[in-house]
């Protein structure tokens, strides 16, 4: 395990760099729909499958990354993942078949991205026990920043004379590898017993059992009902959000918008996706994660219902995209913060690593279901309304769930 050698804000920088790398990987995929379809004649479902595989592998890999980070420290895990991610993304610029794309972008890049993403989220809050939700927000803010950068950048490269979609993968893949490596060297874990100057842990509530309380182990965590309720709520929220991210640019183009107008909707979603990750952390530190959860999920149901009719107007598509981005991004601060609150920091890498696999399953199902229904019905109406219905499940779970009792030291 690493020892502390840098100020405690440095792991936040590592989190921003690492999550921005992952944002470049995942959150602007919809800009590739038109060029890939034009060159190869692939259907929306076939193109969405590449994104679905990447998101699935990405999400499932975070469990492995969390276990490895708990055991070996975050630096080595992120370093290895960055190299794998960069290689896979660059190779995607040379594909000539769906199978090759599924292998390079889906499997290789998704695996590398999963190794990069989780360790900073598990590490940063350990340096900020006084502002855990806010620190988590900084560690994941780059997912939104990455998509904000990627959507217009990729569109500009795709439409530039003499370039095209292949150059996006090659150039951006090199940049992603470098950013991930820089992220790795910003990460370290605090020494045992470390706490910020002039800060003391809050006293246990009066209702707590006598004696010292301890954190849940990973084995104890997965035997609680609350963990799996959070898992379902996370899946449902990600299902809708990733469906939109995988198809919003294609929806705008189908509704008559120009390429840059559709890309602007992706960037707008990304801006709010990024902003909420920090702001919702500050809000949650004040009002609690439960109230924050219910609020963002209720808004998401409404936004999903409005998305289809908004597609023909660049302005209204941007407004709805902003709302969806805000609600979607908030989850990636609130869920790790809630996991930390419920089960403690000791096994946070493993606990949140397993919880985040719900993202992978949703990332596979959401975009593919959206593409399949679009191919079958000819419009995005059914996918987006189904997405709204799925998020209702998240509303109910987060409104009713209660934290598990903390464990007492024997």
C-alpha positions in Angstrom: 0.0 0.0 0.0 1.2 3.5 -0.7 2.0 6.0 2.0 1.1 9.6 2.1 3.6 11.9 0.3 1.4 14.6 -1.2 -1.2 17.1 0.0 -4.7 15.7 0.3 -6.1 17.7 -2.6 -3.8 15.8 -5.0 -5.9 12.6 -5.0 -8.8 14.9 -6.1 -6.8 15.9 -9.1 -6.2 12.2 -9.8 -9.9 11.6 -9.6 -10.7 14.3 -12.1 -8.1 13.1 -14.5 -9.1 9.5 -14.2 -12.8 10.1 -14.5 -12.3 12.5 -17.4 -10.5 9.7 -19.2 -13.5 7.4 -18.6 -15.8 10.2 -19.8 -14.0 10.4 -23.1 -14.4 6.6 -23.4 -18.1 6.3 -22.7 -20.3 9.3 -22.8 -20.1 10.6 -26.3 -20.7 7.3 -28.1 -23.9 8.6 -29.8 -21.9 10.9 -32.1 -20.5 7.7 -33.8 -23.9 6.4 -34.8 -24.3 8.2 -38.1 -20.7 7.7 -39.4 -20.6 4.0 -38.5 -24.0 3.5 -40.0 -23.0 5.3 -43.2 -19.7 3.4 -43.7 -20.8 -0.1 -42.7 -24.6 -0.1 -42.9 -24.9 -1.3 -39.3 -28.3 -0.9 -37.5 -28.7 1.2 -34.4 -28.9 -1.9 -32.2 -25.6 -3.3 -33.7 -23.8 0.0 -33.1 -25.3 0.3 -29.6 -24.0 -3.2 -28.9 -20.4 -1.9 -28.9 -21.3 0.7 -26.3 -23.3 -1.9 -24.4 -20.3 -4.3 -24.3 -18.0 -1.5 -23.2 -20.3 -0.4 -20.4 -20.9 -3.9 -19.3 -17.2 -4.8 -19.1 -16.4 -1.4 -17.6 -18.9 -1.9 -14.8 -18.0 -5.5 -14.1 -14.3 -4.7 -14.0 -14.8 -2.1 -11.3 -15.4 -4.9 -8.8 -12.0 -6.4 -9.6 -10.5 -2.9 -9.5 -12.0 -2.3 -6.1 -10.6 -5.5 -4.7 -7.2 -4.9 -6.2 -7.2 -1.3 -5.0 -8.0 -2.4 -1.4 -5.1 -4.9 -1.6 -2.4 -3.3 -3.7 -3.3 0.4 -3.6 -4.9 2.5 -6.3 -1.8 3.7 -8.1 -0.8 0.4 -9.7 -4.3 -0.5 -10.7 -5.0 2.8 -12.5 -1.6 2.7 -14.2 -2.2 -0.7 -15.7 -5.7 0.2 -16.7 -4.6 3.4 -18.4 -2.2 1.5 -20.7 -4.9 -1.1 -21.6 -7.5 1.6 -22.2 -5.3 3.6 -24.5 -4.3 0.6 -26.6 -7.9 -0.6 -27.0 -9.2 2.8 -28.0 -6.4 3.3 -30.6 -7.0 -0.1 -32.1 -10.7 0.8 -32.5 -9.6 3.2 -35.2 -8.5 0.3 -37.4 -11.5 -1.9 -37.3 -13.4 -3.2 -40.3 -16.0 -5.4 -38.7 -18.5 -5.4 -35.8 -16.5 -8.2 -34.1 -13.3 -6.1 -34.2 -15.1 -3.1 -32.8 -16.7 -5.2 -30.0 -13.3 -6.6 -29.1 -11.2 -3.4 -29.2 -13.7 -0.8 -28.0 -16.0 -3.1 -26.0 -13.7 -5.6 -24.3 -10.2 -4.1 -24.2 -11.1 -0.4 -23.7 -14.0 -1.3 -21.3 -11.7 -3.4 -19.2 -9.0 -0.8 -19.0 -11.6 1.9 -18.2 -13.0 -0.1 -15.3 -9.5 -0.4 -13.8 -9.1 3.4 -14.1 -12.4 4.5 -12.8 -13.0 2.9 -9.4 -9.8 3.4 -7.4 -9.9 7.2 -7.2 -13.5 7.1 -6.0 -12.5 4.7 -3.2 -9.4 6.7 -2.4 -10.4 10.4 -2.4 -13.0 10.3 0.4 -10.4 8.7 2.7 -8.5 12.0 2.5 -11.7 14.0 3.1 -13.7 12.4 5.9 -15.0 15.8 6.7 -16.4 16.3 3.2 -16.9 12.8 1.9 -19.7 13.5 -0.6 -18.0 16.5 -1.9 -14.7 14.6 -2.4 -16.6 11.8 -4.2 -18.1 14.5 -6.4 -14.7 15.7 -7.4 -13.5 12.1 -8.0 -16.3 11.5 -10.6 -16.8 15.0 -12.1 -14.5 14.1 -15.0 -17.1 11.7 -16.5 -19.2 14.8 -17.4 -16.1 16.8 -18.4 -14.9 14.0 -20.7 -18.2 13.8 -22.6 -18.4 17.7 -22.8 -15.0 17.6 -24.5 -15.5 14.5 -26.6 -18.8 15.3 -28.3 -17.7 18.5 -30.1 -14.2 17.3 -30.6 -15.2 14.0 -32.1 -17.8 15.7 -34.3 -15.2 18.2 -35.5 -12.7 15.5 -36.4 -15.4 13.3 -38.0 -16.6 16.2 -40.3 -13.1 17.6 -41.0 -11.8 17.1 -44.6 -9.2 14.3 -44.8 -10.0 13.0 -41.3 -13.0 11.0 -40.1 -14.2 8.8 -37.2 -11.1 6.6 -37.3 -8.8 9.5 -36.3 -11.0 10.2 -33.2 -10.1 6.8 -31.8 -6.4 7.1 -32.7 -5.8 10.7 -31.4 -8.0 10.6 -28.4 -6.8 7.1 -27.4 -3.3 8.4 -27.1 -4.4 11.3 -25.0 -6.5 9.1 -22.8 -3.6 6.8 -22.0 -1.5 9.8 -21.0 -4.2 11.3 -18.8 -4.8 8.0 -17.0 -1.1 7.6 -16.3 -0.9 11.1 -14.8 -4.0 10.2 -12.7 -2.2 7.1 -11.3 0.7 9.1 -10.0 -1.7 11.5 -8.1 -3.2 8.6 -6.0 -2.1 7.4 -2.7 -3.8 6.1 0.5 -3.6 7.9 3.9 -1.6 6.1 6.6 -3.4 4.2 9.3 -5.1 6.5 11.8 -4.7 9.7 9.7 -7.2 12.5 9.9 -7.3 16.1 8.8 -5.9 18.7 11.2 -8.4 20.1 13.7 -11.0 17.5 12.7 -12.4 14.7 14.9 -14.9 12.0 13.9 -18.4 12.7 14.9 -19.7 10.9 18.0 -22.0 7.9 17.5 -25.7 8.7 17.8 -27.3 8.2 21.2 -29.3 5.3 19.8 -26.1 3.4 18.9 -25.2 0.3 21.0 -22.7 0.7 23.7 -19.1 0.2 22.8 -17.1 1.1 19.7 -18.7 0.7 16.3 -16.8 -0.9 13.4 -17.2 -0.9 9.6 -18.9 -3.7 7.7 -16.7 -6.2 6.0 -17.4 -7.0 2.4 -19.0 -10.3 3.3 -21.3 -8.6 5.8 -22.2 -5.9 3.4 -23.5 -8.2 0.7 -25.7 -10.1 3.2 -27.7 -6.9 3.9 -31.0 -6.2 2.2 -30.1 -2.6 1.8 -27.1 -3.3 -0.4 -29.2 -5.1 -3.0 -32.0 -2.5 -2.9 -29.3 0.1 -3.7 -28.1 -2.2 -6.5 -31.5 -2.3 -8.1 -32.0 1.5 -7.8 -28.6 2.1 -9.3 -29.4 -0.2 -12.2 -32.7 1.5 -13.0 -31.2 5.0 -12.9 -28.3 4.0 -15.1 -30.6 2.1 -17.5 -32.4 5.2 -18.5 -29.4 7.5 -18.4 -27.2 5.3 -20.5 -30.0 4.7 -23.0 -30.2 8.5 -23.5 -26.4 8.9 -23.7 -26.2 6.1 -26.3 -28.9 7.6 -28.5 -29.6 11.3 -27.9 -27.5 12.5 -30.8 -29.1 10.0 -33.1 -32.5 11.1 -31.9 -31.7 14.7 -32.7 -30.4 13.8 -36.1 -33.5 11.7 -36.9 -35.7 14.7 -35.8 -34.0 17.0 -38.3 -31.2 18.6 -36.4 -27.8 19.3 -37.9 -24.8 17.2 -36.7 -23.3 20.0 -34.5 -26.8 20.8 -33.0 -27.2 17.2 -32.0 -23.6 17.1 -30.6 -24.5 20.3 -28.7 -27.2 18.4 -26.9 -24.6 15.8 -25.9 -22.3 18.5 -24.6 -25.1 20.2 -22.7 -26.0 16.9 -21.0 -22.3 16.6 -20.2 -22.0 20.0 -18.7 -24.8 19.4 -16.2 -23.6 15.8 -15.7 -20.2 17.2 -14.6 -21.6 20.2 -12.5 -24.0 18.1 -10.5 -21.3 15.7 -9.3 -19.7 18.4 -7.2 -22.8 20.5 -6.4 -24.9 17.5 -5.3 -22.1 16.4 -3.0 -22.3 19.8 -1.2 -26.1 19.6 -1.1 -26.0 16.0 0.2 -23.5 16.9 2.9 -26.2 19.4 4.1 -29.6 17.9 3.5 -28.7 14.2 3.4 -28.5 11.7 0.5 -32.0 10.4 0.9 -33.7 13.7 0.1 -31.2 14.3 -2.7 -31.9 10.8 -4.2 -35.7 11.2 -4.2 -35.5 14.7 -5.8 -33.2 13.7 -8.7 -35.1 10.5 -9.5 -38.5 12.3 -9.6 -37.1 14.9 -11.9 -35.6 12.2 -14.1 -38.9 10.5 -14.6 -40.3 13.8 -15.9 -37.3 14.5 -18.1 -37.4 11.1 -19.8 -41.1 11.6 -20.6 -40.3 15.0 -22.2 -37.3 13.8 -24.2 -39.0 12.4 -27.4 -41.2 15.5 -28.2 -38.2 17.8 -27.5 -36.0 16.2 -30.2 -37.0 18.5 -33.1 -36.0 21.7 -31.4 -32.3 22.3 -30.6 -33.2 24.5 -27.7 -35.7 22.2 -26.1 -33.5 19.1 -26.6 -30.7 21.0 -24.9 -33.0 21.9 -22.0 -34.1 18.3 -21.5 -30.6 17.0 -22.0 -29.4 19.4 -19.2 -32.0 18.1 -16.8 -31.2 14.4 -17.7 -27.5 15.1 -17.3 -28.0 16.7 -13.9 -30.1 13.9 -12.5 -27.9 11.1 -14.1 -24.6 12.6 -12.9 -25.9 13.1 -9.4 -26.1 9.3 -8.9 -22.4 8.9 -9.2 -21.8 11.0 -6.2 -24.8 9.9 -4.1 -24.4 6.1 -4.5 -20.8 5.9 -3.4 -21.5 8.4 -0.7 -24.4 6.3 0.5 -22.4 3.1 0.3 -19.7 4.8 2.4 -22.3 6.1 4.9 -24.0 2.7 5.3 -21.0 0.4 5.5 -17.9 2.5 6.4 -14.6 3.1 4.5 -12.7 -0.1 5.3 -14.1 -2.2 2.4 -15.4 0.7 0.3 -13.3 -0.4 -2.7 -14.9 -3.8 -2.7 -18.3 -2.7 -1.6 -18.7 0.1 -4.2 -16.9 -2.0 -6.8 -19.7 -4.6 -6.6 -22.4 -2.0 -6.4 -21.1 -0.3 -9.5 -21.4 -3.5 -11.5 -25.1 -2.5 -11.8 -23.9 0.3 -14.1 -22.3 -2.3 -16.4 -25.5 -4.4 -16.6 -27.5 -1.2 -17.2 -25.0 0.0 -19.8 -25.4 -3.2 -21.7 -29.2 -3.3 -21.5 -30.2 0.3 -21.8 -28.5 1.4 -25.1 -29.2 -2.0 -26.7 -32.9 -2.0 -25.7 -33.2 1.6 -26.9 -31.6 0.7 -30.3 -33.7 -2.4 -30.7 -37.0 -0.6 -30.0 -35.9 2.2 -32.4 -35.2 -0.3 -35.1 -38.6 -2.1 -34.6 -40.8 0.9 -34.1 -39.0 3.5 -36.2 -39.0 6.2 -33.4 -37.5 6.7 -30.0 -40.8 7.3 -28.3 -41.1 3.8 -26.8 -37.5 3.5 -25.5 -37.7 6.9 -23.7 -41.1 6.3 -22.1 -39.9 2.8 -21.0 -36.8 4.5 -19.5 -39.1 6.8 -17.5 -41.1 3.9 -16.2 -37.9 2.1 -15.1 -36.7 5.1 -13.1 -40.0 5.0 -11.0 -38.5 1.9 -9.3 -35.5 4.0 -8.2 -37.9 6.6 -6.8 -39.7 4.0 -4.7 -36.5 2.3 -3.4 -34.7 5.5 -2.4 -37.8 6.9 -0.7 -38.3 3.8 1.5 -34.8 2.5 2.2 -33.3 2.8 5.7 -29.6 2.4 6.6 -28.4 -0.9 8.1 -27.4 -1.0 11.8 -23.6 -0.4 12.3 -21.6 -3.3 13.6 -20.4 -3.3 17.2 -16.8 -4.3 18.1 -16.9 -7.6 19.9 
